[in-house]
Amino acid sequence: MLKALTADDFDLLAKHLEAVDLPANFRIAEPRKTLDFLYFPESGIGSVMAVGPTGQMAEAGMFGREGFVPTATIIGDDIVPYLIEIHVAGTGYRVSVEAMRQTTLKSSTLQVPMIKFMHVFATQVAYTSLANAKFDVEQRLARWILMCHDRLHSEEMAITHEYIALMLGVRRPSVTTSLHVLEGKRLIRSSRGSVIVRDRRGLEALAAGCYGTPEQEFERLLGKA
């Protein structure tokens, strides 16, 4: 995301950036709590999760080094209704909400790539809804693994069955069964705490139309991640 800024805009923002570790389970934002910082991950994976009144949770969108969170801060808001949490540890940069506000006042172009990312993220959320409504668990799992693969740039991903079940909003036995199906198709190799991608093109074919459009939108508007 930071690479998408012009050199002048990056220079304006750079003096406010603080390098940070982003450990697993680190909460970037919680519902209705005032935000102090926005984050630009350089590695790792996080999720934006919708939270129900009695604690039910489901992943609305995934992010990594291609984006920033919380996106609401770029339009001047400092409260969000959802939970944002890191699930695969990484590193990144943070900047205070106030410093971001002051920096955007100095440049008419600083927000442009970030607003483009907001559109891309909204597209991803829309296709998550489509996947949940119209595709089976194996296809949704294939899409989700591809999205992780895009962000981690590694064939092996340290991901547990419990985490996948939470992100997909399904029961753990359904995840285990679906992983076995994908293994049987020789698309992945799965163990208790990891998933190894063996055939990316096969995963894309299985995911069909629920994967690809948000990724194409990102490349169209912001270039390759």
C-alpha positions in Angstrom: 0.0 0.0 0.0 2.8 2.4 0.9 4.5 1.7 -2.4 1.3 2.9 -4.2 1.9 6.4 -2.9 3.8 9.0 -4.9 7.3 9.8 -3.7 6.2 13.2 -2.4 3.2 11.7 -0.5 5.3 9.0 1.0 7.8 11.6 2.2 5.0 13.5 3.9 3.8 10.3 5.7 7.2 8.6 6.3 8.1 10.8 9.3 5.0 9.6 11.1 5.4 5.9 10.5 6.4 3.6 13.3 7.7 0.1 12.6 5.7 -2.5 14.7 5.4 -6.2 15.2 1.9 -7.6 14.5 1.7 -10.8 16.6 -1.1 -13.4 16.1 -4.3 -12.4 17.9 -3.3 -8.7 18.1 -6.4 -6.6 17.9 -6.1 -3.5 15.7 -9.7 -2.4 16.3 -12.6 -3.5 18.4 -16.3 -2.6 18.0 -17.2 1.0 19.1 -13.8 1.7 20.7 -11.9 4.8 19.7 -9.1 4.2 17.2 -5.6 5.6 17.9 -3.7 4.2 14.9 -4.0 2.9 11.4 -1.8 0.1 10.2 0.1 -0.8 7.0 1.1 -4.5 7.2 4.2 -5.6 5.5 3.7 -9.3 6.2 1.2 -11.6 7.9 -2.6 -11.8 7.5 -5.5 -10.2 9.3 -9.2 -10.2 9.2 -12.1 -7.8 9.5 -14.8 -9.7 11.3 -18.5 -8.9 11.8 -19.5 -9.5 15.4 -23.1 -10.4 16.5 -24.8 -9.2 19.7 -24.0 -12.4 21.5 -20.5 -12.8 20.2 -21.0 -14.7 17.0 -18.2 -13.8 14.5 -17.6 -14.3 10.8 -14.9 -13.0 8.5 -16.1 -10.2 6.2 -12.7 -9.6 4.6 -9.0 -10.5 4.6 -6.0 -8.1 4.4 -2.3 -8.3 4.3 0.6 -6.3 2.8 -1.6 -5.0 0.0 -3.7 -2.8 2.2 -4.2 -0.8 5.4 -6.7 -0.9 8.3 -9.0 0.4 9.6 -10.1 1.9 6.3 -12.6 4.2 8.0 -9.8 6.3 9.3 -9.1 7.7 5.8 -12.4 9.4 5.7 -11.9 10.9 9.2 -13.7 8.4 11.3 -12.2 6.9 14.5 -14.8 4.3 15.4 -15.7 1.1 13.6 -18.5 -1.4 14.3 -16.4 -4.5 13.6 -13.3 -6.4 15.0 -10.0 -6.3 13.2 -7.5 -8.9 14.3 -4.1 -10.3 13.1 -4.3 -14.1 12.7 -0.9 -14.9 11.0 1.8 -12.9 12.6 3.8 -10.4 10.7 5.3 -6.9 10.8 4.2 -3.5 9.5 4.0 0.2 10.2 1.5 2.3 12.1 0.6 6.0 12.1 -1.6 7.8 14.5 -5.1 8.8 13.3 -4.3 12.4 14.1 -1.1 12.4 12.2 -2.9 10.9 9.2 -5.5 13.6 9.3 -2.9 16.3 9.4 -0.9 14.7 6.6 -3.9 14.4 4.3 -4.6 18.1 4.7 -1.2 18.8 3.1 -1.8 16.7 0.0 -4.7 16.3 -2.4 -3.4 13.0 -3.7 -2.4 11.1 -0.6 -5.8 9.6 -0.1 -6.3 8.5 -3.7 -4.6 5.0 -3.6 -6.2 4.4 -0.2 -9.6 5.2 -1.5 -9.0 2.8 -4.4 -8.1 0.2 -1.8 -11.4 0.8 0.0 -13.2 0.1 -3.2 -11.2 -3.1 -3.7 -11.9 -4.2 -0.1 -15.6 -3.5 -0.6 -15.5 -5.7 -3.7 -13.8 -8.5 -1.7 -16.5 -8.3 1.0 -19.2 -8.5 -1.7 -17.6 -11.6 -3.1 -17.3 -13.1 0.3 -21.1 -12.7 0.6 -21.5 -14.4 -2.8 -19.3 -17.2 -1.8 -21.1 -17.8 1.5 -24.6 -17.7 -0.2 -24.0 -19.6 -3.4 -20.9 -21.8 -3.2 -20.2 -25.0 -1.3 -17.7 -25.4 1.5 -15.0 -26.9 -0.7 -15.2 -24.0 -3.1 -15.2 -21.4 -0.3 -12.2 -23.2 1.3 -10.3 -23.1 -2.1 -11.0 -19.4 -2.4 -9.9 -18.7 1.2 -6.6 -20.7 0.7 -5.9 -18.8 -2.5 -6.4 -15.5 -0.7 -4.0 -16.6 2.1 -1.5 -17.8 -0.6 -1.7 -14.4 -2.3 -0.7 -12.6 0.9 1.9 -15.0 2.3 3.8 -15.8 -0.9 4.6 -19.2 0.5 3.4 -22.7 -0.5 3.1 -23.7 3.2 0.8 -21.7 5.5 0.6 -22.1 9.3 -3.2 -22.3 9.6 -5.2 -24.5 11.9 -8.5 -26.2 11.2 -10.1 -24.2 14.1 -9.0 -20.9 12.5 -10.3 -21.9 9.1 -13.7 -22.9 10.6 -14.0 -19.5 12.4 -13.1 -17.6 9.2 -15.5 -19.5 7.0 -18.3 -19.5 9.6 -18.6 -23.3 9.5 -18.2 -26.2 12.0 -14.7 -27.7 12.4 -15.7 -31.1 11.1 -16.9 -29.5 7.9 -13.4 -27.9 7.4 -11.7 -31.3 8.1 -13.9 -33.0 5.5 -13.4 -30.3 2.9 -9.6 -30.3 3.5 -9.7 -34.1 2.8 -11.6 -33.5 -0.4 -9.0 -30.9 -1.6 -6.2 -33.4 -0.6 -7.9 -36.1 -2.6 -7.9 -33.8 -5.6 -4.2 -33.3 -5.0 -4.7 -29.5 -4.7 -3.2 -29.2 -1.2 -1.5 -31.2 1.6 -2.9 -30.7 5.0 -1.6 -31.4 8.5 -2.9 -30.4 12.0 -1.3 -26.9 11.9 -0.6 -26.2 8.3 -1.8 -26.2 4.7 0.6 -26.6 1.7 -0.6 -25.5 -1.7 0.2 -28.1 -4.4 -1.8 -27.0 -7.4 -2.8 -23.3 -7.4 -4.5 -23.5 -10.8 -6.6 -26.4 -9.6 -7.7 -24.4 -6.6 -8.6 -21.5 -8.9 -10.7 -23.8 -11.1 -12.4 -25.3 -8.0 -13.2 -21.8 -6.5 -14.7 -20.8 -9.9 -16.3 -17.4 -9.9 -16.0 -16.7 -6.1 -12.3 -16.0 -6.5 -10.6 -13.6 -8.9 -12.7 -10.5 -9.3 -11.5 -8.6 -6.3 -7.9 -9.6 -7.2 -8.4 -8.3 -10.7 -9.8 -5.0 -9.4 -6.7 -4.5 -7.2 -4.4 -5.1 -10.1 -6.4 -2.8 -12.3 -6.4 0.1 -9.8 -3.2 -0.4 -7.9 -1.0 -2.7 -9.8 0.4 -6.1 -8.6 0.5 -6.5 -4.9 
